Amino acid sequence: MAVQQTEVVEVLRDLVKERVAAPVAEDADLAALGLDSLSVIELMMAVEDRFGARIPVEGIGADDLRDLRSLAAYALRHIN
């Protein structure tokens, strides 16, 4: 069964909430939340573990880092 984007967004939201200790909207600016490149790598590793997929972090571009939805969309392209 294919993983849905909403599932990936929820996993990412939970992971980010642990780091920033605040509610996180799907369209929240990741840089404004204080997430850096190391944080994104850690998030992708956790998503890999959760969904059992390899997500190449070297392919993440600036457009993929805008918000949770765009990062989830990037991850989903490699999960399904």
C-alpha positions in Angstrom: 0.0 0.0 0.0 1.4 3.4 -1.0 2.3 5.9 1.7 0.3 9.1 1.6 1.8 12.6 1.9 -0.3 13.3 5.0 1.4 10.4 6.8 4.9 11.7 6.0 3.8 15.3 7.0 2.6 14.0 10.4 5.8 12.1 11.0 7.9 15.2 10.1 5.6 17.4 12.2 6.1 15.2 15.3 9.8 15.1 14.8 10.1 18.9 14.3 7.8 19.5 17.3 10.3 17.6 19.5 13.1 19.9 18.3 11.4 23.2 18.6 9.0 22.4 21.5 6.1 24.3 19.8 3.2 23.6 17.5 4.3 23.3 13.9 2.1 24.1 10.9 2.5 22.3 7.5 3.4 25.6 5.9 5.8 26.7 8.6 9.2 28.0 7.2 11.7 25.4 8.2 14.6 27.9 8.4 12.5 30.2 10.6 12.0 27.3 13.0 15.8 27.0 13.3 16.3 23.9 11.3 19.6 23.6 9.6 21.1 21.1 7.2 22.1 18.7 9.9 18.5 18.8 11.3 17.1 18.0 7.9 19.5 15.0 7.5 18.4 13.8 11.0 14.7 14.2 10.0 15.2 12.3 6.7 17.0 9.5 8.6 14.1 9.2 11.0 11.6 9.1 8.0 13.8 6.4 6.4 13.5 4.3 9.6 9.8 4.9 9.9 8.9 4.0 6.3 11.8 1.6 5.4 13.0 3.6 2.5 16.3 5.2 1.3 15.9 9.0 0.9 19.0 10.6 -0.7 19.7 13.8 1.2 22.2 15.0 -1.3 19.3 15.5 -3.7 17.3 17.9 -1.5 17.1 21.3 -3.0 16.1 24.7 -1.7 12.5 24.2 -2.9 12.3 21.0 -0.9 13.2 22.9 2.3 10.5 25.6 2.3 8.1 23.9 4.7 6.9 20.5 6.0 4.8 19.8 2.9 7.6 20.4 0.4 10.0 18.2 2.5 7.4 15.5 2.8 6.8 15.6 -0.9 10.5 15.1 -1.5 10.6 12.2 0.9 7.5 10.7 -0.6 9.0 10.6 -4.1 11.6 8.2 -2.7 9.3 6.2 -0.4 6.8 5.1 -3.0 
